[in-house]
C-alpha cells in the first residue's frame, strides 16, 4: 500500500512564502509611510520658514531696508548706499580728514563716531594729531538730534563723519580703497540691555552681522590690514558672581541677548584673528557716563525725570541689597581706548584673505572705575547737584537682563598701556550735569534763584535753606 504524500514541506514552504509576502508588504507600507511623513515634514518646515519670513524682518537684505519691529524707530541698517559715495571731491574730503597732522600719527576709521564714546574718542584722536574718519547710521534708538549735534561737534574739530552703515560692505571697501587706515576703532553697536526683549534682531544685525562685515573688509580687502580695537561689554560677565570681574573669569552665562551678542563678537574676533591674522583688541566697558552721554542710561534719564518732577524707578535685589554699578567716566574710557590703539601691533595677514605670515595679537581688557557704587547713591548725588529731590519708586530687580552688580579689575589694562581711572562719581556727575543744563537749557533750583536775584526779586532765606536741607538729606 502506497504511503500518503508528505505535505509538511509544502505547507511549511507556503507559510514561509506568506510570511515573506507580509514582510514585503509591511516594508512597503513603512517606506510609503516614511515617504509621506518626510514630505509632510518638509512641507511643514517650508511653511514655517515662509511664515517666519512673512512676519519677521530679515537680518540682511542687500540693497533693501531692514524692517524693525512695530515698536522700533530704527532706520534701515542698510540704508546707506555706497553708490552715493565717490567722486574726486568726496575722496578729497575723506583723505583730508584721515591725514594725521603729526609725523607718527595714526589714521583711524571710527565706527559709531556720532555715538557717545565715538564722539569723545574722535575729538581726542584729532586733538593729538591723528587722522580720523567716522561712520554712523544715525538710527533712532535714541534721539538722532543728539547724534547730529555730536556730528557737528566733531566736524568743528576737522573730523568727517559719514552717514553710512557698517553692514554696507561696498562702502567700507571704498573707504579702504581711498585711505590705507592704520587702525579701526569699532564702536558702532546696538546698545541697551532691556531693549533687546523688544527688538532682538537689531542686536544680531548690528553686533554680529555688522562686526563680521567689518572684519571681512579688513581681512580680505584692506591693504594693508588695519589693527582693530573694538567695544565689547562688561555685560559678557553675565551671571558671574566672582568680584572684581577679571578677564580670566568665565563669560559663558550671559544674562541678556545684548550680552550674548557681545560674547559672540569675542568669539568671532578670535576666528578672524586665527584665520586671517587680524590684530584685534576687545574692550569691555563698564557703565560709561559723562557729557554728551546716552539718554537711555540711568544717570541721564534720572536727571531728566528729576528736573521735570517725574518719578524714577530704583531696583533692589530680592534680599533687599542695593544694585551697584562700576560707573566709569568718559574721559577715563577715552584714555583706555587710545592706549589700546597705541599698543596694538600690526596685523599679520595679507590683502585678499591669504595665508597669514604668523600669529597676530589678540587681546581683551576691562575698562572700568574699580569702585562699584549703589545706584541709589548716584541718585543722591544728582539730587544734590540739581538741588531737587527725586520721586522714587523702589522695586525688585526684574529678570530682564540686568545684573545685580558690576566691578572691574583693570590690572591687565594698567600693566599693558597704563590705564588708571581717576574720576570719582561725584566729580564726573558734576561735569555731566553742567553739560546737561547748558545743552538742554534745563532749569535747576539754583539757576532759577540766581535769575530771580538778577531780576531784583529777593528769594526768601527760608526757601534757600529748605533746598539746602533737602539736598543734604538726600545725600
TORKOL-4160 file (C-alpha; in steps of 0.2 Angstrom, whole numbers, padded with zeros to 4 digits, m for minus):
475
<pt num="1" X="0000" Y="0000" Z="0000"/>
<pt num="2" X="0007" Y="0017" Z="m0005"/>
<pt num="3" X="0011" Y="0030" Z="0009"/>
<pt num="4" X="0002" Y="0046" Z="0008"/>
<pt num="5" X="0011" Y="0061" Z="0001"/>
<pt num="6" X="0021" Y="0071" Z="0013"/>
<pt num="7" X="0013" Y="0089" Z="0013"/>
<pt num="8" X="0023" Y="0095" Z="0028"/>
<pt num="9" X="0037" Y="0103" Z="0017"/>
<pt num="10" X="0024" Y="0111" Z="0005"/>
<pt num="11" X="0014" Y="0118" Z="0020"/>
<pt num="12" X="0030" Y="0125" Z="0028"/>
<pt num="13" X="0035" Y="0132" Z="0011"/>
<pt num="14" X="0018" Y="0140" Z="0009"/>
<pt num="15" X="0019" Y="0148" Z="0026"/>
<pt num="16" X="0036" Y="0155" Z="0023"/>
<pt num="17" X="0031" Y="0162" Z="0007"/>
<pt num="18" X="0016" Y="0170" Z="0015"/>
<pt num="19" X="0027" Y="0177" Z="0029"/>
<pt num="20" X="0039" Y="0184" Z="0016"/>
<pt num="21" X="0024" Y="0192" Z="0007"/>
<pt num="22" X="0018" Y="0200" Z="0023"/>
<pt num="23" X="0036" Y="0207" Z="0027"/>
<pt num="24" X="0037" Y="0214" Z="0010"/>
<pt num="25" X="0020" Y="0222" Z="0011"/>
<pt num="26" X="0025" Y="0229" Z="0029"/>
<pt num="27" X="0041" Y="0236" Z="0022"/>
<pt num="28" X="0032" Y="0244" Z="0008"/>
<pt num="29" X="0020" Y="0251" Z="0020"/>
<pt num="30" X="0033" Y="0258" Z="0031"/>
<pt num="31" X="0043" Y="0265" Z="0016"/>
<pt num="32" X="0027" Y="0273" Z="0010"/>
<pt num="33" X="0023" Y="0280" Z="0027"/>
<pt num="34" X="0041" Y="0286" Z="0029"/>
<pt num="35" X="0040" Y="0295" Z="0012"/>
<pt num="36" X="0023" Y="0303" Z="0017"/>
<pt num="37" X="0030" Y="0308" Z="0034"/>
<pt num="38" X="0046" Y="0315" Z="0026"/>
<pt num="39" X="0035" Y="0325" Z="0013"/>
<pt num="40" X="0024" Y="0331" Z="0027"/>
<pt num="41" X="0038" Y="0337" Z="0037"/>
<pt num="42" X="0047" Y="0345" Z="0023"/>
<pt num="43" X="0030" Y="0355" Z="0019"/>
<pt num="44" X="0028" Y="0360" Z="0037"/>
<pt num="45" X="0046" Y="0366" Z="0038"/>
<pt num="46" X="0044" Y="0376" Z="0022"/>
<pt num="47" X="0028" Y="0383" Z="0029"/>
<pt num="48" X="0036" Y="0388" Z="0045"/>
<pt num="49" X="0050" Y="0396" Z="0035"/>
<pt num="50" X="0038" Y="0406" Z="0025"/>
<pt num="51" X="0028" Y="0412" Z="0040"/>
<pt num="52" X="0044" Y="0417" Z="0048"/>
<pt num="53" X="0050" Y="0427" Z="0033"/>
<pt num="54" X="0032" Y="0434" Z="0032"/>
<pt num="55" X="0031" Y="0440" Z="0050"/>
<pt num="56" X="0049" Y="0443" Z="0055"/>
<pt num="57" X="0061" Y="0456" Z="0047"/>
<pt num="58" X="0076" Y="0449" Z="0038"/>
<pt num="59" X="0093" Y="0452" Z="0045"/>
<pt num="60" X="0102" Y="0457" Z="0029"/>
<pt num="61" X="0094" Y="0460" Z="0013"/>
<pt num="62" X="0106" Y="0468" Z="0001"/>
<pt num="63" X="0100" Y="0484" Z="m0006"/>
<pt num="64" X="0084" Y="0484" Z="0004"/>
<pt num="65" X="0078" Y="0490" Z="0020"/>
<pt num="66" X="0079" Y="0482" Z="0037"/>
<pt num="67" X="0062" Y="0482" Z="0044"/>
<pt num="68" X="0061" Y="0484" Z="0063"/>
<pt num="69" X="0048" Y="0479" Z="0075"/>
<pt num="70" X="0032" Y="0489" Z="0075"/>
<pt num="71" X="0038" Y="0497" Z="0091"/>
<pt num="72" X="0055" Y="0502" Z="0084"/>
<pt num="73" X="0060" Y="0518" Z="0076"/>
<pt num="74" X="0076" Y="0511" Z="0069"/>
<pt num="75" X="0082" Y="0517" Z="0052"/>
<pt num="76" X="0087" Y="0504" Z="0040"/>
<pt num="77" X="0103" Y="0496" Z="0044"/>
<pt num="78" X="0107" Y="0495" Z="0025"/>
<pt num="79" X="0100" Y="0512" Z="0021"/>
<pt num="80" X="0117" Y="0519" Z="0017"/>
<pt num="81" X="0120" Y="0517" Z="m0002"/>
<pt num="82" X="0138" Y="0515" Z="m0007"/>
<pt num="83" X="0133" Y="0522" Z="m0024"/>
<pt num="84" X="0130" Y="0539" Z="m0016"/>
<pt num="85" X="0148" Y="0540" Z="m0011"/>
<pt num="86" X="0163" Y="0543" Z="m0023"/>
<pt num="87" X="0170" Y="0556" Z="m0034"/>
<pt num="88" X="0185" Y="0567" Z="m0033"/>
<pt num="89" X="0178" Y="0579" Z="m0020"/>
<pt num="90" X="0171" Y="0566" Z="m0009"/>
<pt num="91" X="0188" Y="0557" Z="m0009"/>
<pt num="92" X="0197" Y="0573" Z="m0006"/>
<pt num="93" X="0186" Y="0576" Z="0010"/>
<pt num="94" X="0189" Y="0558" Z="0016"/>
<pt num="95" X="0208" Y="0559" Z="0013"/>
<pt num="96" X="0209" Y="0577" Z="0022"/>
<pt num="97" X="0200" Y="0570" Z="0037"/>
<pt num="98" X="0210" Y="0554" Z="0038"/>
<pt num="99" X="0228" Y="0563" Z="0036"/>
<pt num="100" X="0237" Y="0564" Z="0053"/>
<pt num="101" X="0244" Y="0581" Z="0057"/>
<pt num="102" X="0259" Y="0574" Z="0066"/>
<pt num="103" X="0273" Y="0563" Z="0058"/>
<pt num="104" X="0270" Y="0547" Z="0068"/>
<pt num="105" X="0251" Y="0550" Z="0069"/>
<pt num="106" X="0238" Y="0536" Z="0066"/>
<pt num="107" X="0225" Y="0535" Z="0053"/>
<pt num="108" X="0209" Y="0529" Z="0061"/>
<pt num="109" X="0192" Y="0524" Z="0055"/>
<pt num="110" X="0180" Y="0526" Z="0069"/>
<pt num="111" X="0163" Y="0517" Z="0068"/>
<pt num="112" X="0149" Y="0524" Z="0078"/>
<pt num="113" X="0158" Y="0541" Z="0078"/>
<pt num="114" X="0142" Y="0550" Z="0082"/>
<pt num="115" X="0139" Y="0540" Z="0097"/>
<pt num="116" X="0144" Y="0544" Z="0115"/>
<pt num="117" X="0161" Y="0536" Z="0116"/>
<pt num="118" X="0164" Y="0538" Z="0097"/>
<pt num="119" X="0162" Y="0557" Z="0098"/>
<pt num="120" X="0174" Y="0559" Z="0113"/>
<pt num="121" X="0187" Y="0547" Z="0105"/>
<pt num="122" X="0186" Y="0556" Z="0088"/>
<pt num="123" X="0189" Y="0573" Z="0096"/>
<pt num="124" X="0204" Y="0566" Z="0107"/>
<pt num="125" X="0212" Y="0557" Z="0092"/>
<pt num="126" X="0211" Y="0573" Z="0081"/>
<pt num="127" X="0217" Y="0584" Z="0095"/>
<pt num="128" X="0233" Y="0574" Z="0097"/>
<pt num="129" X="0236" Y="0575" Z="0078"/>
<pt num="130" X="0229" Y="0558" Z="0072"/>
<pt num="131" X="0219" Y="0557" Z="0056"/>
<pt num="132" X="0200" Y="0552" Z="0059"/>
<pt num="133" X="0186" Y="0547" Z="0048"/>
<pt num="134" X="0170" Y="0542" Z="0056"/>
<pt num="135" X="0154" Y="0532" Z="0050"/>
<pt num="136" X="0137" Y="0532" Z="0059"/>
<pt num="137" X="0120" Y="0527" Z="0053"/>
<pt num="138" X="0111" Y="0539" Z="0065"/>
<pt num="139" X="0097" Y="0527" Z="0069"/>
<pt num="140" X="0083" Y="0532" Z="0081"/>
<pt num="141" X="0087" Y="0520" Z="0096"/>
<pt num="142" X="0088" Y="0537" Z="0105"/>
<pt num="143" X="0086" Y="0555" Z="0099"/>
<pt num="144" X="0095" Y="0557" Z="0082"/>
<pt num="145" X="0096" Y="0575" Z="0085"/>
<pt num="146" X="0109" Y="0572" Z="0099"/>
<pt num="147" X="0119" Y="0562" Z="0087"/>
<pt num="148" X="0118" Y="0576" Z="0074"/>
<pt num="149" X="0124" Y="0588" Z="0087"/>
<pt num="150" X="0139" Y="0577" Z="0091"/>
<pt num="151" X="0142" Y="0576" Z="0072"/>
<pt num="152" X="0143" Y="0595" Z="0072"/>
<pt num="153" X="0155" Y="0595" Z="0087"/>
<pt num="154" X="0167" Y="0583" Z="0079"/>
<pt num="155" X="0166" Y="0592" Z="0062"/>
<pt num="156" X="0171" Y="0608" Z="0070"/>
<pt num="157" X="0187" Y="0599" Z="0075"/>
<pt num="158" X="0190" Y="0593" Z="0057"/>
<pt num="159" X="0183" Y="0576" Z="0058"/>
<pt num="160" X="0172" Y="0570" Z="0044"/>
<pt num="161" X="0158" Y="0558" Z="0049"/>
<pt num="162" X="0149" Y="0549" Z="0035"/>
<pt num="163" X="0131" Y="0545" Z="0036"/>
<pt num="164" X="0134" Y="0526" Z="0032"/>
<pt num="165" X="0132" Y="0509" Z="0040"/>
<pt num="166" X="0144" Y="0495" Z="0044"/>
<pt num="167" X="0134" Y="0482" Z="0035"/>
<pt num="168" X="0137" Y="0491" Z="0019"/>
<pt num="169" X="0152" Y="0481" Z="0013"/>
<pt num="170" X="0154" Y="0490" Z="m0003"/>
<pt num="171" X="0155" Y="0507" Z="0006"/>
<pt num="172" X="0168" Y="0500" Z="0018"/>
<pt num="173" X="0179" Y="0493" Z="0004"/>
<pt num="174" X="0178" Y="0510" Z="m0005"/>
<pt num="175" X="0184" Y="0519" Z="0011"/>
<pt num="176" X="0199" Y="0507" Z="0012"/>
<pt num="177" X="0202" Y="0510" Z="m0006"/>
<pt num="178" X="0204" Y="0529" Z="m0003"/>
<pt num="179" X="0213" Y="0528" Z="0013"/>
<pt num="180" X="0225" Y="0514" Z="0020"/>
<pt num="181" X="0219" Y="0516" Z="0038"/>
<pt num="182" X="0232" Y="0510" Z="0050"/>
<pt num="183" X="0218" Y="0507" Z="0064"/>
<pt num="184" X="0200" Y="0504" Z="0066"/>
<pt num="185" X="0191" Y="0509" Z="0082"/>
<pt num="186" X="0175" Y="0499" Z="0081"/>
<pt num="187" X="0162" Y="0507" Z="0092"/>
<pt num="188" X="0146" Y="0505" Z="0082"/>
<pt num="189" X="0134" Y="0493" Z="0090"/>
<pt num="190" X="0116" Y="0491" Z="0096"/>
<pt num="191" X="0117" Y="0496" Z="0114"/>
<pt num="192" X="0105" Y="0493" Z="0129"/>
<pt num="193" X="0100" Y="0478" Z="0139"/>
<pt num="194" X="0081" Y="0479" Z="0140"/>
<pt num="195" X="0078" Y="0485" Z="0123"/>
<pt num="196" X="0084" Y="0468" Z="0117"/>
<pt num="197" X="0067" Y="0460" Z="0123"/>
<pt num="198" X="0058" Y="0471" Z="0111"/>
<pt num="199" X="0069" Y="0471" Z="0096"/>
<pt num="200" X="0081" Y="0457" Z="0097"/>
<pt num="201" X="0085" Y="0456" Z="0078"/>
<pt num="202" X="0093" Y="0473" Z="0078"/>
<pt num="203" X="0106" Y="0466" Z="0090"/>
<pt num="204" X="0110" Y="0452" Z="0079"/>
<pt num="205" X="0111" Y="0463" Z="0064"/>
<pt num="206" X="0122" Y="0476" Z="0071"/>
<pt num="207" X="0133" Y="0467" Z="0085"/>
<pt num="208" X="0135" Y="0451" Z="0075"/>
<pt num="209" X="0132" Y="0454" Z="0056"/>
<pt num="210" X="0140" Y="0471" Z="0057"/>
<pt num="211" X="0155" Y="0465" Z="0066"/>
<pt num="212" X="0158" Y="0451" Z="0053"/>
<pt num="213" X="0155" Y="0464" Z="0039"/>
<pt num="214" X="0169" Y="0475" Z="0046"/>
<pt num="215" X="0181" Y="0460" Z="0049"/>
<pt num="216" X="0178" Y="0454" Z="0032"/>
<pt num="217" X="0183" Y="0470" Z="0024"/>
<pt num="218" X="0198" Y="0472" Z="0035"/>
<pt num="219" X="0204" Y="0454" Z="0032"/>
<pt num="220" X="0200" Y="0452" Z="0013"/>
<pt num="221" X="0200" Y="0470" Z="0006"/>
<pt num="222" X="0211" Y="0482" Z="0016"/>
<pt num="223" X="0229" Y="0483" Z="0010"/>
<pt num="224" X="0237" Y="0484" Z="0022"/>
<pt num="225" X="0226" Y="0476" Z="0035"/>
<pt num="226" X="0222" Y="0488" Z="0049"/>
<pt num="227" X="0224" Y="0484" Z="0068"/>
<pt num="228" X="0207" Y="0484" Z="0076"/>
<pt num="229" X="0201" Y="0489" Z="0093"/>
<pt num="230" X="0183" Y="0486" Z="0096"/>
<pt num="231" X="0170" Y="0488" Z="0110"/>
<pt num="232" X="0164" Y="0473" Z="0119"/>
<pt num="233" X="0155" Y="0475" Z="0136"/>
<pt num="234" X="0156" Y="0471" Z="0154"/>
<pt num="235" X="0139" Y="0463" Z="0151"/>
<pt num="236" X="0148" Y="0447" Z="0145"/>
<pt num="237" X="0151" Y="0443" Z="0163"/>
<pt num="238" X="0133" Y="0439" Z="0165"/>
<pt num="239" X="0129" Y="0429" Z="0180"/>
<pt num="240" X="0147" Y="0428" Z="0186"/>
<pt num="241" X="0147" Y="0431" Z="0205"/>
<pt num="242" X="0166" Y="0432" Z="0207"/>
<pt num="243" X="0172" Y="0450" Z="0210"/>
<pt num="244" X="0180" Y="0460" Z="0205"/>
<pt num="245" X="0177" Y="0454" Z="0187"/>
<pt num="246" X="0193" Y="0448" Z="0179"/>
<pt num="247" X="0197" Y="0444" Z="0161"/>
<pt num="248" X="0201" Y="0427" Z="0166"/>
<pt num="249" X="0183" Y="0424" Z="0174"/>
<pt num="250" X="0170" Y="0414" Z="0164"/>
<pt num="251" X="0159" Y="0423" Z="0152"/>
<pt num="252" X="0148" Y="0409" Z="0146"/>
<pt num="253" X="0132" Y="0413" Z="0156"/>
<pt num="254" X="0126" Y="0429" Z="0148"/>
<pt num="255" X="0110" Y="0437" Z="0156"/>
<pt num="256" X="0104" Y="0446" Z="0141"/>
<pt num="257" X="0103" Y="0445" Z="0122"/>
<pt num="258" X="0114" Y="0461" Z="0121"/>
<pt num="259" X="0127" Y="0452" Z="0132"/>
<pt num="260" X="0126" Y="0436" Z="0121"/>
<pt num="261" X="0129" Y="0446" Z="0105"/>
<pt num="262" X="0145" Y="0454" Z="0113"/>
<pt num="263" X="0151" Y="0437" Z="0119"/>
<pt num="264" X="0148" Y="0431" Z="0101"/>
<pt num="265" X="0158" Y="0445" Z="0095"/>
<pt num="266" X="0173" Y="0440" Z="0105"/>
<pt num="267" X="0172" Y="0423" Z="0098"/>
<pt num="268" X="0171" Y="0430" Z="0080"/>
<pt num="269" X="0186" Y="0441" Z="0084"/>
<pt num="270" X="0196" Y="0425" Z="0089"/>
<pt num="271" X="0191" Y="0417" Z="0072"/>
<pt num="272" X="0197" Y="0431" Z="0061"/>
<pt num="273" X="0212" Y="0433" Z="0071"/>
<pt num="274" X="0216" Y="0415" Z="0070"/>
<pt num="275" X="0212" Y="0413" Z="0051"/>
<pt num="276" X="0217" Y="0430" Z="0044"/>
<pt num="277" X="0229" Y="0437" Z="0056"/>
<pt num="278" X="0220" Y="0452" Z="0061"/>
<pt num="279" X="0227" Y="0461" Z="0076"/>
<pt num="280" X="0211" Y="0463" Z="0087"/>
<pt num="281" X="0209" Y="0471" Z="0104"/>
<pt num="282" X="0192" Y="0470" Z="0113"/>
<pt num="283" X="0187" Y="0482" Z="0127"/>
<pt num="284" X="0174" Y="0478" Z="0140"/>
<pt num="285" X="0167" Y="0495" Z="0145"/>
<pt num="286" X="0159" Y="0496" Z="0162"/>
<pt num="287" X="0144" Y="0509" Z="0163"/>
<pt num="288" X="0152" Y="0523" Z="0154"/>
<pt num="289" X="0144" Y="0540" Z="0159"/>
<pt num="290" X="0148" Y="0559" Z="0156"/>
<pt num="291" X="0144" Y="0574" Z="0145"/>
<pt num="292" X="0136" Y="0570" Z="0128"/>
<pt num="293" X="0130" Y="0553" Z="0135"/>
<pt num="294" X="0116" Y="0541" Z="0130"/>
<pt num="295" X="0098" Y="0546" Z="0135"/>
<pt num="296" X="0094" Y="0528" Z="0139"/>
<pt num="297" X="0107" Y="0527" Z="0153"/>
<pt num="298" X="0100" Y="0528" Z="0171"/>
<pt num="299" X="0110" Y="0544" Z="0176"/>
<pt num="300" X="0104" Y="0553" Z="0160"/>
<pt num="301" X="0086" Y="0548" Z="0161"/>
<pt num="302" X="0085" Y="0551" Z="0180"/>
<pt num="303" X="0092" Y="0569" Z="0178"/>
<pt num="304" X="0078" Y="0572" Z="0165"/>
<pt num="305" X="0065" Y="0565" Z="0177"/>
<pt num="306" X="0071" Y="0574" Z="0192"/>
<pt num="307" X="0071" Y="0591" Z="0184"/>
<pt num="308" X="0053" Y="0588" Z="0177"/>
<pt num="309" X="0046" Y="0581" Z="0193"/>
<pt num="310" X="0043" Y="0564" Z="0186"/>
<pt num="311" X="0046" Y="0548" Z="0197"/>
<pt num="312" X="0061" Y="0537" Z="0194"/>
<pt num="313" X="0062" Y="0518" Z="0197"/>
<pt num="314" X="0076" Y="0511" Z="0208"/>
<pt num="315" X="0080" Y="0492" Z="0208"/>
<pt num="316" X="0085" Y="0482" Z="0223"/>
<pt num="317" X="0088" Y="0463" Z="0225"/>
<pt num="318" X="0075" Y="0451" Z="0232"/>
<pt num="319" X="0085" Y="0451" Z="0248"/>
<pt num="320" X="0085" Y="0470" Z="0249"/>
<pt num="321" X="0103" Y="0473" Z="0244"/>
<pt num="322" X="0106" Y="0488" Z="0233"/>
<pt num="323" X="0110" Y="0486" Z="0214"/>
<pt num="324" X="0128" Y="0493" Z="0211"/>
<pt num="325" X="0137" Y="0499" Z="0196"/>
<pt num="326" X="0155" Y="0502" Z="0192"/>
<pt num="327" X="0152" Y="0519" Z="0184"/>
<pt num="328" X="0166" Y="0524" Z="0173"/>
<pt num="329" X="0169" Y="0542" Z="0167"/>
<pt num="330" X="0170" Y="0545" Z="0149"/>
<pt num="331" X="0187" Y="0554" Z="0150"/>
<pt num="332" X="0195" Y="0538" Z="0158"/>
<pt num="333" X="0187" Y="0527" Z="0145"/>
<pt num="334" X="0194" Y="0538" Z="0131"/>
<pt num="335" X="0212" Y="0536" Z="0138"/>
<pt num="336" X="0209" Y="0517" Z="0138"/>
<pt num="337" X="0204" Y="0517" Z="0120"/>
<pt num="338" X="0219" Y="0527" Z="0115"/>
<pt num="339" X="0230" Y="0517" Z="0125"/>
<pt num="340" X="0224" Y="0501" Z="0116"/>
<pt num="341" X="0226" Y="0509" Z="0099"/>
<pt num="342" X="0244" Y="0515" Z="0103"/>
<pt num="343" X="0249" Y="0497" Z="0109"/>
<pt num="344" X="0240" Y="0487" Z="0095"/>
<pt num="345" X="0253" Y="0478" Z="0085"/>
<pt num="346" X="0251" Y="0476" Z="0066"/>
<pt num="347" X="0240" Y="0463" Z="0058"/>
<pt num="348" X="0250" Y="0448" Z="0050"/>
<pt num="349" X="0238" Y="0444" Z="0036"/>
<pt num="350" X="0239" Y="0448" Z="0018"/>
<pt num="351" X="0226" Y="0458" Z="0007"/>
<pt num="352" X="0214" Y="0446" Z="m0001"/>
<pt num="353" X="0212" Y="0435" Z="0014"/>
<pt num="354" X="0228" Y="0424" Z="0010"/>
<pt num="355" X="0238" Y="0414" Z="0022"/>
<pt num="356" X="0244" Y="0425" Z="0037"/>
<pt num="357" X="0263" Y="0427" Z="0040"/>
<pt num="358" X="0262" Y="0422" Z="0058"/>
<pt num="359" X="0251" Y="0423" Z="0074"/>
<pt num="360" X="0243" Y="0440" Z="0077"/>
<pt num="361" X="0240" Y="0450" Z="0093"/>
<pt num="362" X="0223" Y="0446" Z="0101"/>
<pt num="363" X="0219" Y="0455" Z="0117"/>
<pt num="364" X="0204" Y="0458" Z="0129"/>
<pt num="365" X="0203" Y="0471" Z="0143"/>
<pt num="366" X="0192" Y="0478" Z="0156"/>
<pt num="367" X="0189" Y="0497" Z="0156"/>
<pt num="368" X="0181" Y="0501" Z="0172"/>
<pt num="369" X="0182" Y="0513" Z="0188"/>
<pt num="370" X="0186" Y="0498" Z="0200"/>
<pt num="371" X="0174" Y="0506" Z="0213"/>
<pt num="372" X="0156" Y="0500" Z="0212"/>
<pt num="373" X="0143" Y="0512" Z="0219"/>
<pt num="374" X="0125" Y="0509" Z="0223"/>
<pt num="375" X="0113" Y="0516" Z="0210"/>
<pt num="376" X="0104" Y="0525" Z="0225"/>
<pt num="377" X="0120" Y="0534" Z="0229"/>
<pt num="378" X="0121" Y="0540" Z="0211"/>
<pt num="379" X="0103" Y="0547" Z="0213"/>
<pt num="380" X="0108" Y="0556" Z="0229"/>
<pt num="381" X="0122" Y="0565" Z="0220"/>
<pt num="382" X="0111" Y="0570" Z="0206"/>
<pt num="383" X="0098" Y="0577" Z="0219"/>
<pt num="384" X="0112" Y="0587" Z="0227"/>
<pt num="385" X="0119" Y="0594" Z="0211"/>
<pt num="386" X="0101" Y="0598" Z="0204"/>
<pt num="387" X="0095" Y="0605" Z="0221"/>
<pt num="388" X="0079" Y="0595" Z="0219"/>
<pt num="389" X="0073" Y="0579" Z="0227"/>
<pt num="390" X="0069" Y="0564" Z="0216"/>
<pt num="391" X="0052" Y="0555" Z="0217"/>
<pt num="392" X="0057" Y="0537" Z="0219"/>
<pt num="393" X="0049" Y="0520" Z="0216"/>
<pt num="394" X="0059" Y="0506" Z="0223"/>
<pt num="395" X="0055" Y="0489" Z="0216"/>
<pt num="396" X="0063" Y="0472" Z="0215"/>
<pt num="397" X="0075" Y="0469" Z="0200"/>
<pt num="398" X="0066" Y="0460" Z="0186"/>
<pt num="399" X="0073" Y="0446" Z="0176"/>
<pt num="400" X="0075" Y="0457" Z="0161"/>
<pt num="401" X="0094" Y="0455" Z="0158"/>
<pt num="402" X="0100" Y="0467" Z="0171"/>
<pt num="403" X="0113" Y="0460" Z="0184"/>
<pt num="404" X="0115" Y="0465" Z="0202"/>
<pt num="405" X="0132" Y="0472" Z="0202"/>
<pt num="406" X="0147" Y="0476" Z="0191"/>
<pt num="407" X="0165" Y="0478" Z="0197"/>
<pt num="408" X="0180" Y="0479" Z="0186"/>
<pt num="409" X="0198" Y="0473" Z="0189"/>
<pt num="410" X="0208" Y="0483" Z="0177"/>
<pt num="411" X="0226" Y="0477" Z="0182"/>
<pt num="412" X="0229" Y="0470" Z="0164"/>
<pt num="413" X="0225" Y="0487" Z="0156"/>
<pt num="414" X="0236" Y="0496" Z="0168"/>
<pt num="415" X="0250" Y="0484" Z="0165"/>
<pt num="416" X="0249" Y="0484" Z="0146"/>
<pt num="417" X="0245" Y="0503" Z="0142"/>
<pt num="418" X="0245" Y="0512" Z="0159"/>
<pt num="419" X="0226" Y="0513" Z="0161"/>
<pt num="420" X="0222" Y="0521" Z="0178"/>
<pt num="421" X="0204" Y="0528" Z="0181"/>
<pt num="422" X="0205" Y="0545" Z="0191"/>
<pt num="423" X="0187" Y="0552" Z="0191"/>
<pt num="424" X="0176" Y="0548" Z="0205"/>
<pt num="425" X="0157" Y="0548" Z="0203"/>
<pt num="426" X="0153" Y="0564" Z="0211"/>
<pt num="427" X="0166" Y="0574" Z="0200"/>
<pt num="428" X="0160" Y="0565" Z="0184"/>
<pt num="429" X="0142" Y="0568" Z="0188"/>
<pt num="430" X="0145" Y="0587" Z="0191"/>
<pt num="431" X="0153" Y="0588" Z="0174"/>
<pt num="432" X="0138" Y="0579" Z="0166"/>
<pt num="433" X="0125" Y="0590" Z="0175"/>
<pt num="434" X="0134" Y="0606" Z="0169"/>
<pt num="435" X="0134" Y="0600" Z="0151"/>
<pt num="436" X="0116" Y="0594" Z="0153"/>
<pt num="437" X="0109" Y="0611" Z="0159"/>
<pt num="438" X="0119" Y="0620" Z="0146"/>
<pt num="439" X="0114" Y="0608" Z="0131"/>
<pt num="440" X="0095" Y="0607" Z="0136"/>
<pt num="441" X="0093" Y="0624" Z="0144"/>
<pt num="442" X="0087" Y="0615" Z="0159"/>
<pt num="443" X="0082" Y="0625" Z="0174"/>
<pt num="444" X="0088" Y="0619" Z="0191"/>
<pt num="445" X="0083" Y="0627" Z="0208"/>
<pt num="446" X="0100" Y="0636" Z="0209"/>
<pt num="447" X="0098" Y="0643" Z="0192"/>
<pt num="448" X="0080" Y="0649" Z="0195"/>
<pt num="449" X="0085" Y="0658" Z="0211"/>
<pt num="450" X="0100" Y="0666" Z="0203"/>
<pt num="451" X="0089" Y="0673" Z="0189"/>
<pt num="452" X="0077" Y="0679" Z="0201"/>
<pt num="453" X="0090" Y="0688" Z="0211"/>
<pt num="454" X="0097" Y="0696" Z="0195"/>
<pt num="455" X="0080" Y="0702" Z="0191"/>
<pt num="456" X="0078" Y="0710" Z="0208"/>
<pt num="457" X="0067" Y="0698" Z="0216"/>
<pt num="458" X="0073" Y="0693" Z="0233"/>
<pt num="459" X="0072" Y="0675" Z="0237"/>
<pt num="460" X="0066" Y="0670" Z="0254"/>
<pt num="461" X="0080" Y="0664" Z="0265"/>
<pt num="462" X="0069" Y="0650" Z="0272"/>
<pt num="463" X="0066" Y="0644" Z="0254"/>
<pt num="464" X="0085" Y="0643" Z="0251"/>
<pt num="465" X="0088" Y="0634" Z="0267"/>
<pt num="466" X="0074" Y="0622" Z="0263"/>
<pt num="467" X="0083" Y="0617" Z="0247"/>
<pt num="468" X="0100" Y="0615" Z="0255"/>
<pt num="469" X="0092" Y="0604" Z="0269"/>
<pt num="470" X="0084" Y="0593" Z="0255"/>
<pt num="471" X="0100" Y="0591" Z="0246"/>
<pt num="472" X="0109" Y="0587" Z="0262"/>
<pt num="473" X="0096" Y="0574" Z="0267"/>
<pt num="474" X="0096" Y="0566" Z="0250"/>
<pt num="475" X="0114" Y="0563" Z="0250"/>
